């Protein structure tokens, strides 16, 4: 067993175990903790897949931002000590059956496809030009594999496609979706601040 | 490791997220299920980016998914806070005012 395989099994086990623990836990704060464990381990899977920038963004945005937001939401919406929001056992049993059926469907469809043949057929006639092979002369090793190509792709240029030997293409990048995403984030934050603004709380027994 | 083992991890995350969305009665628990589903899709995108000709495009799409998940969490938490301010609970079974 190589080191890559060992790390894959560790990260995959922690990711899947954390996700299942999120489903089985009834306490919301513990659910948030298991979600942190699961998302952090999946960032490790991203590092194993040579996607170092995506893994870093996962750690920064998900674990550092989104989950802190979720925990604040848990704190601000604490229910009373006598209100119980448990799932009924019958519903849990039914959900377990549906989960096993859905997992069996997805797993059998993943395992029934011969992925080597699919990959070979999509690469018919041309060699796989991954960005790692292209970057060898351009990036210093401490800058990571994907930082520069991802930045160029977001600016609308694709040197990882167009600079390959023998290609005469001019690929388009992701400048317009990047701008749309930034304006979308601005609109979303203004809308969230408007929705969550401080209001006088209406007690149900007053009205 | 080959592609299908990463796809199986993504499938487990997807199923866990769907079951979490379906069974949790707490509104924030439903949100956590959505995050799990998006993360399973992200693992699939990055795995295909590494093993097939998809290349860098898969990583770009997974970055967009991360950004959209952050935006979605912000809006959904604002809605949850607004609902809590009006109803003093976050139980999604109580959110039946629009029921016909």
Interface residues (C-beta under 8 A of the other chain):
Chain A: X4 X5 X8 X12 X15 X16 X19 X20 X22 X23 X28 X31 X32 X35 X38 X39 X42 X45 X46 X48 X49 X50 X51 X53 X54 X57 X58 X61 X62 X65 X66 X69 X70 X72 X73 X74 X76 X77 X79 X80 X83 X85 X86 X87 X91 X92 X95 X96 X98 X99 X102 X103 X106 X107 X110 X111 X113 X115 X116 X118 X119 X122 X123 X128 X129 X130 X131 X146 X149 X150 X153 X154 X158 X160 X161 X174 X177 X181 X184 X185 X188 X189 X191 X192 X193 X194 X195 X196 X199 X201 X202 X203 X204
Chain B: X1 X2 X3 X4 X5 X6 X7 X8 X9 X11 X12 X13 X14 X15 X16 X17 X18 X19 X20 X22 X23 X24 X25 X26 X27 X28 X29 X31 X32 X33 X35 X36 X39 X42 X43 X46 X47 X49 X50 X51 X52 X53 X55 X56 X57 X59 X60 X62 X63 X64 X66 X67 X68 X69 X70 X71 X73 X74 X75 X77 X78 X79 X80 X81 X82 X84 X85 X86 X87 X88 X89 X90 X91
